Amino acid sequence: MSAVCGIINLNNNFVEEKKRDAMINSFKEGFDKTRIWHRQNAFFCCHMLYVTLESKNETLPFIDEEAGYVITADAIIDNRLELLLSFDYPKQDWLRIPDSILILDSYKKWGEECVKHLNGDFAFAIYDFKSNRLFCARDHTGKRPLYYYYGKDAFAFSSNIMAILKVMNNRCQLNDRWIADFLSFEGPFHEVDCSQTVFKDVMQLMPANTISISNDSFKINQYWCACDTPELKLDSNEAYAEGLKHLLIEVTRDKLRTYKDVGIRLSGGIDSGTIACIASEQLKSENKVLKAYSSVPYAEYKNYLNNAWDPDESKYIEAIKSHYKNIEHTYWSSEGKNSITDIEKYIGYLEHPYKIVENFFWLNELTGLAANNNCGVLLNGTYGNVSFSFGDIITHLLTLHRKGKYIKLVNELLYFSSVIDTSTYKVIKWAMRLMLPDKVLEFLNKKDYYQETVPVNPELAARCGVEDRQRYYEIGRYATRKRDVYEYRRVMSSQRVLSQVSGTDAKMSHEYGLIIRDPSADKRIIEYCFSVPYEQYVRKGNTRDLARRATEGILPNEIRLNHKSRGFQSADWIQRVIPSMDTVRYELSNYLKDDMFRYYVDSKKIKNTLENLTINNKGIANSELRMLIVSLIFGKFLSFYEKI
């Protein structure tokens, strides 16, 4: 794993050493080695972090003088064996061949199609200095970021935004369109168009995209889309489960490649639980332990949830520990931390405002713990609900409804009422209401079904065309709130979703000096799960049925067969914030005096919310409080921006 940057002067002018050094120095310290390649109009840099044994042999940038190529890469490739065999490397040399050489050899063999032959996390640039051609690529699910600036005379790329700003001599302007989108819809997502960033003229290469530059030609190409996967037809239900089981084992094993220790952010659910169990078994064969880190509520938390939700998943985690003895586990309650602590730190390494207010502080805490405990790889199962443990009853019923399979729909409802031990009448009544169009529900409720609690200045939103984009992408006010399986997959595998989830992990990886890896977001897992017929995911009222069958013998039954409750890891976030509300009010009141802040936000709405907000220990006023904290984070970002 590395951090990369570079400049190509398209007019063949010499790259200024001042700009070169400014890019290099924009990265934080802590990398194992830094090297550069500089030749007339081109400059490449790589800050290397040794995570795998092979990376210790890596020389980046790597120059192939004979072929006329130079490569720099932030990459960890999973299908190494396949590639090593493809290029006929002697077995005794396998450990000394770094991932970047496999990428370069793939480019030599397949050209720009090489990305279709690579599995893993990667962002790389290859410059053909004989023909003055540049090729850049980002992996399928965007696990490694790549930002760029394309001007009349130069192209610059980097793993971080700050390096690009240095090329532009810090003449950065804020991107009103990006900010208007960021402030205009509820929930944790940051952007509508992930090719843009919060800074004008600083662009982001989207997941599964490449850039090709030659003379006056600049082309961006998307090479993969999860929803293009054809349906898989197997002979039996057992075959689908067995196929998933073998693939989960293979993919998780591939993610463990490090000479350091392996950690995992572990909850008590199916996703991270399955990955922990598989990883533990694999590491046991290598006489290694799995270092697990779990967030639990802080000491003063008062549980307000009903029995369907578990704020503390310790009992399920203990079940995993009892089955797998080589798990070294830490419970962490992040005492003294909440959604407004360390905001400046997070903005500093994310390089943009953020909306992950409920749990970002403890995700950072757990990642820091893993880094301090010598973990080179930190696993998680963030994408599992979309891929292998998918199987939501609402999505399933809507799919059956839209396909006109009403007999099967009724049967599933009868089974489901039995599984959750609820009267058939209540379940059918709930389902009938579920099938009603949103407009009908609005009429029955005598109110707007979409309650907007967002801080954007309405004049800015109108000027930037926010509503048109929300309508086009079906988000915000125009979101399809009741999605069938195909709509759900289309949204959750979109580039904007993948880019944010993966990009946040990548920034955190660079901050803490390890690599965060998610087997559930692996290209192979996504393709397999999207190809499986939707009927496999909910059967006889059992939600997440494919994952439950596939993990038999791997995941303890206390978790695998748990239909009664689900974890709620951030249940205490509001109670944590309550003692800090005076700080929230004070700081927001000061930001409301700032002209730039008022230009972007609806100052009247924020002021009214501050004056009228009432919070109790049960977490009432969730959306209003969330809006205030997002506004506070944005205010602090503006302060950060003014110092650049």
N, C-alpha and C positions, 0 to 999 in steps of 0.2 A: 504494500500500500504506500502511496506517495501523494505529494501535492505537486502539480505541474503548472508551468506558465511558459509563454513564448510570444515572440513578435516576428512577423514576416512583413518587411517593407515591400509593398507591391511595385513601387517605383524604383526598386533596386538600390535605394540610398542606404548608407551604412546605418545600422541600428545604434542609436546614441547610448553610450555607456551609462549616462545619467538615468535614462528610462529603464534600461536593463537592470541596473542596481536597485532602482526604486521598486520594481516588480519583485525582485528576489527578496528584498527586505520587508515586503508587505506581509509575509507569512510569519507566524509566531515561531519562537525557538522551540527546540525539543525534538527535531528530526535527527536521525542517526547520521545522515550524510547529505550534503548538497553539492551538486555538480552542474556545470553549464556547458553549452556548446554555442559558440558565437562565430559566425562567418559572414562578413560583409552585411547583407541585407536580412539575415535571419539569426535568431537567438532562441535557444531552448534551455529550459531549466527543469531540474527535478529535485525536490526535497524528499529524500527517501526515508521511509520508516520500515525497519526490518520486522516483519511479522512471521514470514515463513522461512524455512531453511534455504529455499531457492533464492529468496530475495537478498540474502547475504552475498550472493554471487552476482547480483545485478549491477550493471553499469548503465546508468541513465543520466543524461541522454546517451543512447547508443548510436554509433556512427558506422555504417557499412559503406566504406569508401568505394569499394568496387561496384556495388549496385547503385550507389548514389543516394542512399536513404539515411535519414536520421529520425529516431523515434524517441519520444518521451511518453511515459504512461503512468497512470494511477490505476493499477489493475491487480486483481487476484483471479486467476482463471481456474475454473473448476474441471473442465474436460481436458486436463493435461495429458492423461494417458492416451486418449483418442488422438490428440494432436501429435504427441511424441511418436506414436506408431505411424501416423500419416506421413511424417517427415523422415522416418527411418533412422531416428537417433539410436545409437547403441545403448543398451540398457544401462551399462556402467556410467553413462554420461547423464542419465535422466535427472539426478539431483542437482547437477550443476547448471542445468538449462533453466534460466529464469523465465517468468511469464511474458516479459516484454519481447523476448526472442521468439516465443511461440506466436505472439501477435504479429511480429514483423514477417516471420516465415509464412503465416497465413495470408498476409497482404501480398507477398511475393507470388504465392500460388494462386490465390483467388481474386486478387485485386480488391476493389471496393465491396465485393460480395463476401469478403473475409468475415464480416461481422455476423453473418448467418452461420458461421462455423465455430463461433466462440460462445461458450457458456461461462457465466461468472459476472463479476462486478468490474466495470472498466470505463475509463475515459482516456483516450489517447490521441496523439497527433503524430502523423508521419509526413515528413517533408522530403520530397524528391528534389534535391538541390541541383540535379543535372537538367531537369526540365522545368524547374520552378513551379511544382505542383504541391499542394497541401491537402491532406485528408485527415479529418477529425471524426471521432465517433464516441457515442455514449451508449452504455449497455441497455439491454432490453427494458429493464424496469427502472432505470435511472439511479442505480445505487451509488454511482460516482458522479458528481456534478462537473459541468464544464461551461464556463461563461466566456463570452467573447465580445469583441468590438470590431466592427467592420467599417472602415472609413475609406475615403477616396484613395489614400496612399498606403494604408496599413491594415493588417489583420492581427489582432492580439487575442490570446486565449489564456485561461487560467482556471485553477480549481477554486479560487476565491474571487469575489467581486473587487476587493480593494486593490488587487494587482492591476486590474483593468483600469480603475480610476487613476492609478499612477501613470499609466500610458497616456491618459487624457489630461495629464497635469492637474488632476483634481478638479477639472472644470465640469463637475457633475451637476446635473439638474435632476430634481425629483420627477418621477414619472407620474403625472396626475392620473392617468388612466389606470395604472396598476393600483395606486392608492385608493381611487374611487371604488374599484372593484373590491379591494381588501376590506374597506369599511362598509360595504353595501350589502353583505349577506351574512346571516348568522352562521354559527357553527365554527369548526376549527380550521376550515380551509382558507388559504391565503390568496389564491390567485385564480383568475378565470383563464387567462392566456399564459401558460407557463414558458412561452418563448421570451416573455418580457420579464423585467425585474423592476424593483422599486426605483432604480436609477435609469433615467432616460439615456438611450444609446448603449447601455450595457445589456446585452442579450444573453439568454440561456439556451444551450442546445437541449432540445427536449429528449426524453427517453426514447430509445430505439430510433434515433436519428443520426445522420452523418452530414458532414459538410465537405464539399469538394471545391477547391479554388484552383483555377488555372488561368493565367493571363487576366482577362477581364471577366471571366466566368465565375459565378458564385452560385452553388447549388446546394440546397438542403433536401435530403431524401429520408423518408420514413421506411425502415426496412422490416418492421414487425408490428403486428397488431394481434393481441390475444384473442379478440373476437372473431378472427379469421380462421380459427381452428375448426376443422371438420368434426362432425359427431363420431364418437368411437362406438363401435358395435361389437360387444363381446357376448359369449354364450350364456352367461349366468350372472346373477347378482354377486356371487362369490368371486367371480373373475374380476369384476370392477374393484371390489374391496382388496383383493390380493394384489392387483396391479398398483393400487395406491400405496399399499403397505410397503411393497418392495421399492417403489420410487421414493417414498419418505425416508427410508433407511439409506438409500444411495445418496440422495441430495444432502441429508443431514451430515452424513460422513464426509462429503466433499467440503462442507463448510467448516470442518474442524481443523483444517490444515494450518498449523502454527507450531513453532518451536517453543512458544510460551504456553501459559495456561489458557484454558477455555472457560468462559463464564456464560451465564444466561440470566436474563431478566425473566424471572419465573412467577407466574400467577398460579391459581389453582384450577385453570380451565383446560380445555382440550388442546388448544393450540400450542402454547409454550410447554404445557405438560408433556405432550407427545414428543416434542423436540428434545426436552430434557431427558426423557426416558431413553430415547434412541441414542442421544449423545453420551449419556452415562454408560450405557452398555458398550458402546464403541471405545470410549476412553478407558474403560475397565480392562479391555484386552491390551491396552498400551500401558497399563499400570499408572494411569493418571486419574485425577479427580475432576469432577465438574464443579465449578464454583458458582453457586446459585445465589441470586439476590432478589428479595421480594419486598415490595412495599406493603406496609400494614398501617392502619389508622393511628394517628397520634394518641397519646395517652388520655387526653381529655375528651375524646370523641364520644358523642352520645348517639347511639344508633336510632335512626328514625325510619329505616326501611322496612318494608313488609318481608314476609318469608321468601318471596321470590328472588330476593337479592341478598348477596353476601358481601358486606363491606370488608370483611376479614376472611381471607381464603386459607388461613393457616391449616385448618383440618385437612384440606385436600393436598396441600403441600406436604404435610406430614405423611400422608398416604404414599406419596411418591418416594419420600425419603426412606420409608419402611421397606419398600420394595427394591430400592437401588442404594446400596450402602456406600458407594463412592461419591456421593454428593456432599460437598462441603457447603453448608447453607448459612445465609445471613438474612435475618429479618431486619428491616430498616423502616423506622417511622418518621424520618426526616423532621425530628423535633426542631422547632424554631423556624421552620421554613413554611412558606405559603406562596400563593400565586403572585404576590408583589415583591417577594425577596429576589435579589440578584438579577433584576430585569436588565440592568445595564450590561452585566456580564453576558447574558444570553444574546442580547442584541449585538454585542461586540463580535461574537463568532458566527451568529446567523447572518449578520449583515443586512437585516431587514426586520421590520416589526413582525410580531407573531401573535397567533390567536389560540395557541394550545395552552390555555390558562389553567385548566383543571389539574393537569398532571405533569407539566413540563419540569417543575422544580424537582419532583422525585425521580423522574427519568434521568435527570442530570446527576442527582445524588447517587443513584445506583451505578451509573456509568463511571463516575469518579471512583467509587469503591472498587469496581472491577479493575480499573486502570492501576490503582494503588496496590492491588493484589496480583500484579504481574500477568494480567490477562491480555493476550494478544488478539483474541477473538471474543466478542460478546454476542451471544445468540439471542434472538427473540422470535416471537410468533405473531407479529403485528398484523400480517396480511392473511392469517389463517381463516378468519371469518369469510373472506372473499374466495379463498381457494379451497383447501382440503376439508375444512370443517364447516363449509357452507351448508345451509339447510334450514332456512327460516320458514316457519309455517305460513306466515302471511304471504311471502313471495310465492310459495308453492301453491297456495289456494288461488291467488290471483292468476297464476300461470294456467292452472286447470280451468278457471273461469273463462279466460280469454281464448282458450283452445276449445271451449264448449264441452269439456269432459265432466259433466255434472254428476253422473253416477259415481265416478271416482272421487269427485270433490266431496260428496255427501259421505262416502265411506271413510275418507280421510278425517272428516270432522268427527265422526263417531269414534274412530280409533283415538283421535287426539283428545277427546273429552275423557276417555278412559285413561290415557297416559298421564294427563295432568290432574285426574281425579276431580273433575268439575262436571256439573250436570249438563246433559246434552242440550237442554233448552238454552242455557246460558251461552254455550259455545256456538250454537246455530244462530242465535240472536246477534252475537258479536260478529259472526261471519257475514251475515246478511248486511249489517251496517258497513262492514269492510268493503263490500262490493259496490256500495253506492258511490257515484261520482263525487268529486270534491265540491262541485257547485251545489249539489243537492244537500250535502252536509252543511255548507255555508248557509243555505236557506233554512234548514231545520234548526241550526244553532242560532240563527238570527244575528250572525256576526261573521266577519271576515275570517276564513279558515286559516289564513296566513297572518300571524301577528308579528309585525316587523319591529325588532328591537336592535337597531343598528345605528351607529353614530355618524354616518356620512352626512356631509352638508348637501342638502337636496339640490342646491344650485350646481355644485360640483358634479353630482351624479348625473344631472340632466345634460350638462355641458360635455361630459365624457361618454355619453351614450350607454350608461350602465344598464338601463332597462332593456335596450335592444339586445345587448349581449346576454343578459339573464334569460330573455325569451329564446334566443337562438340556442343557448346551451342547456336550457331547461333547468336553471338553478334559481336560488332565491325565491322570489314570488312565483316564478314559473316552474318550480321544481315539480317533477312527477313524484308525488308523495307515496303513491302506491305502485311499486314497480314489480313487473313480472321478472322472471329469472333473466331474460335476455336484456331487459332495460337495466336491471341491477348490474349485470356484468359489464355492460357498455359504459356505465357511469364509473364504476369502481376500478375498471382497468384503463380509464382514460389517462392520457398523458399528464393532465394537471393533478390528478390524484396520486399517480405513481411518483411524479416528480417531487411533490411536497413530502410525502411519507419517506421516500428514499433520501431526498436531499437533506432533510433534517437529521437523519441518522448519519449521513456522510459528514455534515458539519460538526456533529457531536464527536464523531470518530477522530477527526483532525484535532479537535480541542483536547481530547483526552489521550491521544496516542495509541489507539487500538482500532480495530475494525468491527463495526456492528454488522452482523450478518443474519438474514432472515430466510431460513429454508422454505417457509411458506410463500415467499415472494419469488422463488426461483422460477425461471422461465419454464423449466420442464414440469414443475408442479402445476403452474397456472395452465399450461397447455393441456395437460392431462385432465385437470379438473373441469376446465371449460368444455372439453370434448365429451365428458361423461353425460349421458342423458339425465335431464333434470329430475326424473322420477327416482333416481338413486339417492337423492339427498334428503327426501322426506318419504318415509314408507310406513304405512300402518300407524300414522300419527306420531311417529318417532322423528323428531327434528335432528338434523346433523347426522343422519343415519349412516351415510357412507363412512364418515370418520369414525363413528362408534364401532362399525364392523371392521374397518381396516386396522384399528388399534387394539383389537382383542389380543391379549397376551403381551401387550406392550404397556398400555396405560392402565393403572389400577381401576378396578370397577367402580370404586367410590366416585371417580371423576368420569369415567367412560359412560356409565349408565345413569349419571345424574341428570334427571329431567326436571327436578323440582326448583332449582335455584341457579342463578348465574352470578359471577363475581361483579362487584361494583368497586373498582379500585380507587376511585376518586370521590367516594361518598363523603369524605370529610373536608373537601376543599373549601366549602362555604364557611363551615365552623372555624377553620383555620384563619380565614380572612377577617372574620368579625372583629377581633381585637385590633386589627390594623385599619379599620374604616376611617378613623380620624385622619390617618396619613393619606388615604385615598382621597378624601374630601379636600384636604389641604393642598395636595399636589395638583389635583385637577382644577381647583379654583385658581391656582396660579397659572396653569396652562391656558385657562380660559381668558386670561388677560393678553395672551400672545397672538399677534395678528396672523402668523403663519398657521398656528393651531386652529384658529377660528376659520381660516380659509378652507380647511379640509373637513372639519367636523361640524355637526349641528350643535352649536353652543347652547341654544335654547333648550334642546332636548336633554343634553347632559346636565345643564343647570337644574332643570325641573326634576330630573331623576335623582340628582344628589339631594335635593331638598325633600323629596317625598318618599325616598326609598325606605322601606321597612323590611328588616330581615329577622327571621327567628331561627331557632336552633334546628328546625326541620329543613332548612335550606330553601325556604320560600324566596321568591324574587330572583331566581336563578338567572334568567335572561337579562334582567336589568342590571344585576351586579356584574354579569359577564361583559355587558356593553361598557360599563364604567372601567373595568380593568383593561379591556382592549384599548379604550381611549387613553388610559394612563400609559400603557405600553407604547402607543403611537406617539404620545407627547414626549416620552423619553427617547424614542427614535429620532424625533426632530432635533432634540438636543444633541444626540450623537452625530447627526448629519451636519449640524452647524460647526462641529469641531474638525470635520474632515478637511 
